[in-house]
């Protein structure tokens, strides 16, 4: 039982060391830039959140956005919205007022 408490103490100490080192990496970066960097270095999202002053959920979102690419665009969900720059489908021509159809 004493061995388990010693292991837990070592884990807590290592966690603190990881957070201290992670805090030194990119302190001037935004969370969206810093989270992927720390993730690539092997820091878990809870430690990243503690260092960046946010929640692990926000870190997860930022990591997912960085994996999607610069724009952070999400997959299409079938909504009626169009991507920026996309052309609208051609409109049907309207009949002239009073014209026989």
C-alpha positions as CSV (number, residue, x, y, z in Angstrom):
1,X,0.0,0.0,0.0
2,X,2.9,2.4,0.7
3,X,4.2,1.7,-2.8
4,X,0.9,2.8,-4.4
5,X,1.0,6.1,-2.5
6,X,4.6,6.7,-3.6
7,X,3.6,6.0,-7.2
8,X,0.7,8.5,-6.9
9,X,3.0,11.1,-5.5
10,X,5.4,10.7,-8.3
11,X,2.6,11.0,-10.9
12,X,1.4,14.2,-9.3
13,X,4.9,15.6,-9.3
14,X,5.4,14.7,-12.9
15,X,2.1,16.3,-13.8
16,X,3.2,19.5,-12.1
17,X,6.5,19.4,-14.0
18,X,4.8,18.9,-17.3
19,X,2.5,21.9,-16.6
20,X,5.5,24.1,-15.7
21,X,7.4,23.2,-18.8
22,X,4.3,23.6,-21.0
23,X,3.7,27.0,-19.6
24,X,7.1,28.1,-21.0
25,X,6.2,27.1,-24.5
26,X,4.5,29.8,-26.6
27,X,3.2,32.0,-23.8
28,X,2.4,34.7,-26.3
29,X,0.4,32.4,-28.6
30,X,-3.4,32.2,-28.7
31,X,-5.1,29.0,-27.5
32,X,-5.8,28.0,-31.1
33,X,-2.1,28.1,-31.9
34,X,-0.7,26.9,-28.6
35,X,-2.9,23.9,-28.1
36,X,-1.9,22.0,-31.3
37,X,1.8,22.8,-30.5
38,X,1.5,21.4,-27.0
39,X,-0.5,18.4,-28.3
40,X,2.2,17.5,-30.8
41,X,4.7,17.6,-27.9
42,X,2.6,15.0,-26.1
43,X,0.9,17.2,-23.5
44,X,-2.6,16.0,-22.6
45,X,-5.6,18.3,-23.1
46,X,-6.1,18.7,-19.3
47,X,-2.6,20.0,-18.9
48,X,-3.0,22.2,-22.0
49,X,-6.2,23.6,-20.5
50,X,-4.5,24.4,-17.2
51,X,-1.6,26.2,-18.9
52,X,-3.8,28.1,-21.3
53,X,-6.4,29.1,-18.6
54,X,-9.3,27.4,-20.3
55,X,-11.3,24.1,-20.2
56,X,-10.3,20.7,-21.7
57,X,-13.4,21.0,-23.9
58,X,-12.2,24.2,-25.4
59,X,-8.8,22.6,-26.0
60,X,-10.5,19.7,-27.7
61,X,-12.4,22.0,-30.1
62,X,-9.3,24.0,-30.9
63,X,-7.4,20.7,-31.6
64,X,-10.2,19.5,-33.9
65,X,-10.2,22.8,-35.7
66,X,-6.5,22.7,-36.3
67,X,-6.8,19.2,-37.7
68,X,-9.5,20.4,-40.2
69,X,-7.2,23.1,-41.5
70,X,-6.8,26.8,-41.4
71,X,-10.4,27.7,-41.9
72,X,-11.7,25.3,-39.3
73,X,-14.6,24.6,-41.7
74,X,-17.0,21.8,-40.6
75,X,-18.4,19.2,-42.8
76,X,-21.6,20.0,-44.6
77,X,-24.7,19.0,-42.7
78,X,-27.2,19.4,-45.5
79,X,-28.2,22.9,-44.4
80,X,-29.3,25.5,-46.9
81,X,-26.2,27.7,-46.3
82,X,-23.6,27.9,-49.0
83,X,-19.9,28.2,-48.6
84,X,-18.4,31.7,-49.1
85,X,-17.7,32.4,-52.7
86,X,-20.1,29.7,-54.0
87,X,-22.4,30.6,-56.8
88,X,-26.1,30.5,-56.2
89,X,-28.1,28.3,-58.5
90,X,-29.6,30.2,-61.5
91,X,-33.1,31.6,-60.8
92,X,-36.0,30.7,-62.9
93,X,-36.9,33.4,-65.4
94,X,-40.1,35.3,-64.4
95,X,-42.9,35.7,-66.9
96,X,-43.7,39.2,-68.0
97,X,-46.8,40.7,-66.4
98,X,-49.8,40.2,-68.6
99,X,-48.1,37.8,-70.9
100,X,-50.1,34.8,-72.0
101,X,-48.5,31.6,-70.9
